Amino acid sequence: MRRKLMIVSTALVALVLSSSARAADEGKVAAAVAKGNEYLTKAHAPGGNYTGGQNGVGSAALAGLALLESGSTPMDPSVVNIANFIRSKCLSDNATYMVSLSLLFLDRLGDPADVPVIQYLGVKLYEGLTSYGGWGYATGPALTPEEVARVQAALQQPALVGQPGANGKNDPPKPANGFPTPTPMEKPDPAGGDAGPTKLHSEVAKYFLSVRQSIRNGRPGGNAGEGDNSNTQFGLIALWVATRHGMPADDAFALIEARFLSTQNKADAGWSYTGGQLAGSPSSVAMTCAGLLGLAVGGGRGRLKQPAPAKDPKAPTDPDDPFLNPKKPVGKGPTIVDGMSPQKKLSIQAALTSIGRVLAALRQNPANGFSGFIGGGNEYYMLWSLERVAVAYNLETIGDVDWYSLGCDFFLPAQGVDGAWSGAGGYGPDVSTAFAMLFMLKANFVRDLSRKLDVKDPGKTELRGGSGTPLQAPKTTGSTGSETPAKPGNTPAPTPSLPAVTSEDPFTEGLVAATGTDWATNLQAARETKGSQFTAALVRTIPRIEGDRQKQAREALAERLTRMTAVTLRTMLNDNDSELRRAACLAVAMKDDKTMIPDLIAKISDPVDFVVRAARAGLRAMTEQDFGPMSAENDARTKAAAEWKKWYDETNRR
């Protein structure tokens, strides 16, 4: 990762050009990922003098992430081996890449015992942020062995304390470079990742308060310079993830946002490795992806406004449907609104347009596809950067180009017989294999951020409905992969789409019986682990639990289904199980896949009331229209389905 990016090979251009118009072959992708999993499992198996691979903690963490995303469990010997290695090394490491990847791995691992360590690594990253809103290679001074031992011992203590604050007065002026100075917060901002009463481990709290005080005294950050956008890309993702574990960081995200808004290249709307402060640095796709992620975390924080007006008593509510029900009582406190300013949205659209032009040129002209805008680069690193932006922004296409098929067409034939990938850039097969697998798995470490973003592909031709809401062309993909028009209002006969899970299934039984920490751990595994058996286990668990656990399980199922393709979601919308149909309705809306509006309209006629409510909730969220139904009566459903279909047909004739 330390290497500056070079020009992408002509071989890649010719390869992706040959078949980029063809959808990625899901079977081939699954087989390639399985082979990659086998390779990484062997490479990181226990035994001998394990050193984490060519890049130590970094390659171990990337391999661990790829293994977990591809179906390995936290109890698999190779994952356990990686986890033990990272836990023993991460506190002593002060390299931005290594700290960031260690944090991401421990978060994905999901062991509550690691939360204090995740918090500590988050403060390390907070300390390393410069006043220019970026990171260099180091987060700050490295701890001595004695300090590491003391911190390790302290973090094993279960004590948690309330977030220490400062009065926020006498803030130092902005530095001459124009970037805002981080200031302490009396209380965490509930509009962002600092939601709720933030709690830090007592040892982490002391460290955090110390860093905050040093920032107030004018320390420029862990590095005196501006940092680079490659380190910054990793740092900002990991810092966002740290906020899930009580790390206050809204002031840091304001700095990051300011960095990328002020350094965007006016000529090509991209960003360079150096952040734009140094003359003569060309923009590249990978670094433009870093800029887009920086604007995403800034926009994803939300902002607090004055109390909203009282809720319309006639407005529909349903405690089970997130699109119909506000997160907090409206009118009784501040409300969270979109943190995306018009300037930021324009910056994002311009950057996506530039990347889209590169992808279109790559698809159409092998001789010039990577000239001009792109500064070149390692294909593996660049494609993984592209994937992280696409999944964060919920983009199936960029510049109307299927970025996923393009990347898969590159990765699939590049895999070795041993299951490994060996890309250029000097990263070694472990890192290259992890990059390839994470791309093909569409791994998204910021799903909570993705739900806060509303960005469209600027290269996509859109139709406009009566409310001005953008609509994509009304084509849907059938189970055979061919494009056929959907028929709103006609509900196919339900069919099973999941493997049977019996009462003897140990995971289902464990999920039903789990409480406390075990419940949180098992629910995370059910939400995120690859394999249809986990989807089935959630579906079968929900009717057997109640209260908050049932609500959490329903939310987990809907979030899990957002990773599914349109073909799979259509199958689930017509499954025998009503819980699966309900979750699929919500997942369609969470993905904002407007090509599936006809499929949701068809569910307005579903025989189960809470499926109808979910379909209505999804349609309201995606279209800003509401044609009901206003009651659970069959006549009301029939009338509502007809009105939705009429509106949709008229909209798409315009």
Secondary structure, DSSP 8 states (H G I E B T S, - for coil): --S------HHHHHHHHHHTTS---HHHHHHHHHHHHHHHHHHT-S-SS---STTTHHHHHHHHHHHHHTT--TTSHHHHHHHHHHHHHTTT--BHHHHHHHHHHHHHHT-GGGHHHHHHHHHHHHHH--TTS-B-SBSS----HHHHHHHHHHHTS--EEE-------S-----TTS-------SS--TTTTT-SS-EEEHHHHHHHHHHHHHHHTT---SSSS--BHHHHHHHHHHHHHHHTTT---HHHHHHHHHHHHHH--TTTS-B-TT-S-STT---BHHHHHHHHHHHHHHHTT-EEES------TTS---TT-TTTS-SS-TTSS-EEE----HHHHHHHHHHHHHHHHHHHHHHH-TTTTTSTT-----HHHHHHHHHHHHHHTT-S-BTTB-HHHHHHHHHHHH--TTS----SSS-HHHHHHHHHHHHHTT--TTHHHHTT-----TTS-EEE-TT--EEE-S-EE-TTS-EE---TT-----B--S----TT-HHHHHHHH--HHHHHHHHHHHHHSSSHHHHHHHHHHGGG--HHHHHHHHHHHHHHHTTS-HHHHHHHHTBS-HHHHHHHHHHHHHHT-GGGHHHHHHHTT-SSHHHHHHHHHHHHHHHS-----SSSSHHHHHHHHHHHHHHHHHHTT-
